[in-house]
Amino acid sequence: MDKRGIERAVVRMAHQILEGNNGADDLVFIGIHTGGVPLARRLAMQVRHIEAKDVPIGSLDITLYRDDWTRLGHIPTVKRTDIPFSTDEKGVVLIDDVLFTGRTVRAALDAISDFGRPRRIQLAVLIDRGLRELPIQPDFVGLRLDSSYDEHIDVLLKETAGRDEVILKRKAL
């Protein structure tokens, strides 16, 4: 997926989010560090362009909520969680770059519960690569890309990598 493909996917997802929520009222976006944060900003920018409304944006670090952080083999880097609004009775759209096993999303759901009780939580991902270990499905998807466990997907975004590109590659053995 190149820069234009990413742009088209983000515009389409913004429209789908608005349609699925009857507009932007009481909607908040929460990006999961690292790749979900710039995507949340891009989606909010598109919503503003489409609806002329600002959607509050938060960022969420799920490191200490993961069920596998003690198995990582290194000390995890904890990033800043910044949710400067109440999630009570809001429509929360949780945003990440790639959905794979579902474990990151499960951890994010646990973390969000510490910030209030949303009316509803939906999931938006740029890439859905399948192969779930948990029963988690996205509501809004930029691209479904079936992959195998011996493949890796890199989502490179201008904000974090200097360019927009999605790359599928085989893991080194």
C-alpha positions as CSV (number, residue, x, y, z in Angstrom):
1,M,0.0,0.0,0.0
2,D,1.5,3.3,-1.0
3,K,0.9,6.9,0.1
4,R,-2.2,7.3,-2.1
5,G,-3.6,4.0,-1.0
6,I,-3.3,5.0,2.7
7,E,-4.9,8.4,2.0
8,R,-7.8,6.7,0.2
9,A,-8.3,4.2,3.1
10,V,-8.3,7.0,5.7
11,V,-10.9,9.0,3.8
12,R,-13.1,5.9,3.3
13,M,-12.7,5.0,7.0
14,A,-13.7,8.5,8.1
15,H,-16.8,8.3,6.0
16,Q,-17.7,4.8,7.4
17,I,-17.2,6.0,11.0
18,L,-19.5,9.0,10.4
19,E,-22.1,6.8,8.8
20,G,-21.9,4.2,11.5
21,N,-22.3,6.8,14.2
22,N,-24.8,9.1,12.5
23,G,-22.3,11.9,12.5
24,A,-19.6,13.1,14.9
25,D,-21.7,14.0,18.0
26,D,-20.4,12.5,21.2
27,L,-17.6,10.7,19.3
28,V,-14.0,10.5,20.5
29,F,-11.0,8.9,18.9
30,I,-8.3,7.1,21.0
31,G,-5.2,6.1,19.1
32,I,-3.1,3.2,20.5
33,H,0.6,3.9,20.6
34,T,2.5,4.0,18.4
35,G,0.9,3.6,15.0
36,G,-2.7,4.3,16.1
37,V,-2.0,7.8,17.3
38,P,-1.1,9.4,13.9
39,L,-4.0,7.5,12.3
40,A,-6.4,8.9,14.9
41,R,-5.2,12.4,14.1
42,R,-5.6,11.8,10.3
43,L,-9.1,10.4,10.8
44,A,-10.1,13.4,13.0
45,M,-8.8,15.7,10.3
46,Q,-10.9,14.0,7.7
47,V,-14.0,14.2,10.0
48,R,-13.4,17.9,10.4
49,H,-13.2,18.2,6.6
50,I,-16.4,16.2,6.1
51,E,-18.5,17.4,9.0
52,A,-16.9,20.7,10.1
53,K,-16.7,19.3,13.6
54,D,-13.7,18.5,15.8
55,V,-13.5,15.1,17.3
56,P,-11.5,14.9,20.6
57,I,-8.3,12.8,20.2
58,G,-6.6,10.8,22.9
59,S,-3.6,8.5,23.0
60,L,-3.3,5.3,24.9
61,D,-0.3,3.2,26.0
62,I,-1.3,-0.4,26.7
63,T,2.2,-1.7,27.6
64,L,1.4,-2.5,31.3
65,Y,-2.1,-3.9,30.4
66,R,-0.6,-6.6,28.0
67,D,-0.9,-10.2,29.1
68,D,2.6,-10.9,27.6
69,W,4.8,-8.0,28.7
70,T,6.7,-10.2,31.2
71,R,7.6,-12.5,28.3
72,L,9.1,-9.9,26.0
73,G,12.7,-10.5,27.0
74,H,13.3,-6.8,27.5
75,I,12.0,-4.0,29.7
76,P,9.1,-2.4,27.8
77,T,9.1,1.3,27.1
78,V,6.0,2.9,28.6
79,K,4.7,5.8,26.5
80,R,2.3,8.5,27.7
81,T,-1.4,8.0,27.9
82,D,-3.2,11.2,27.2
83,I,-7.0,11.1,27.3
84,P,-8.0,14.7,28.2
85,F,-11.7,14.1,28.1
86,S,-14.3,11.9,29.7
87,T,-15.3,8.7,27.9
88,D,-18.5,8.4,29.9
89,E,-21.5,7.9,27.5
90,K,-19.3,8.6,24.5
91,G,-18.9,6.7,21.3
92,V,-15.2,5.7,21.5
93,V,-13.4,4.7,18.3
94,L,-10.2,2.9,19.3
95,I,-7.7,3.2,16.5
96,D,-4.6,1.2,15.6
97,D,-2.4,0.6,12.6
98,V,-2.5,-3.2,12.4
99,L,-4.9,-5.8,13.9
100,F,-3.3,-9.2,14.2
101,T,-3.8,-11.5,17.2
102,G,-6.2,-9.1,19.1
103,R,-4.1,-9.0,22.2
104,T,-3.3,-5.3,21.9
105,V,-7.0,-4.5,21.5
106,R,-7.9,-6.6,24.5
107,A,-5.3,-4.7,26.5
108,A,-6.7,-1.4,25.2
109,L,-10.2,-2.3,26.3
110,D,-8.9,-3.0,29.8
111,A,-7.1,0.3,29.8
112,I,-10.1,2.3,28.5
113,S,-12.2,1.0,31.4
114,D,-10.0,3.0,33.7
115,F,-11.1,6.2,32.1
116,G,-14.9,5.8,32.3
117,R,-17.8,3.9,30.8
118,P,-18.3,4.6,27.1
119,R,-21.7,4.2,25.5
120,R,-20.0,2.1,22.8
121,I,-16.4,1.2,21.7
122,Q,-15.7,0.5,18.1
123,L,-12.4,-0.5,16.5
124,A,-10.8,1.1,13.4
125,V,-7.6,-0.3,11.9
126,L,-5.7,0.5,8.8
127,I,-4.6,-3.1,8.2
128,D,-6.5,-6.3,9.3
129,R,-4.2,-9.2,8.9
130,G,-6.4,-11.9,10.4
131,L,-5.0,-14.8,12.4
132,R,-6.7,-13.8,15.7
133,E,-6.0,-15.5,19.0
134,L,-9.0,-13.7,20.6
135,P,-12.5,-13.1,19.3
136,I,-12.0,-9.4,18.3
137,Q,-13.1,-8.0,15.0
138,P,-12.7,-4.5,13.6
139,D,-15.6,-2.2,12.8
140,F,-13.7,-0.1,10.2
141,V,-10.9,-1.4,8.1
142,G,-8.6,0.2,5.6
143,L,-7.3,-3.0,4.0
144,R,-7.8,-6.7,4.8
145,L,-4.6,-8.5,4.1
146,D,-4.4,-12.2,4.8
147,S,-1.0,-13.1,6.1
148,S,0.8,-15.9,7.8
149,Y,2.7,-16.1,11.1
150,D,6.0,-16.1,9.2
151,E,5.2,-12.7,7.7
152,H,5.4,-9.2,9.2
153,I,3.6,-6.0,8.2
154,D,5.3,-2.7,8.7
155,V,3.0,0.4,8.6
156,L,5.3,3.3,8.0
157,L,3.6,6.7,8.5
158,K,5.0,10.1,7.7
159,E,4.6,11.2,11.3
160,T,6.8,8.4,12.7
161,A,8.8,7.1,9.8
162,G,9.1,10.0,7.4
163,R,7.0,8.3,4.6
164,D,3.7,6.6,4.1
165,E,3.9,2.9,3.1
166,V,2.7,-0.5,4.1
167,I,5.2,-3.3,3.6
168,L,4.6,-7.1,3.9
169,K,7.7,-9.1,4.3
170,R,8.8,-12.5,5.5
171,K,10.3,-12.7,9.0
172,A,14.0,-13.6,9.1
173,L,14.5,-17.2,10.3
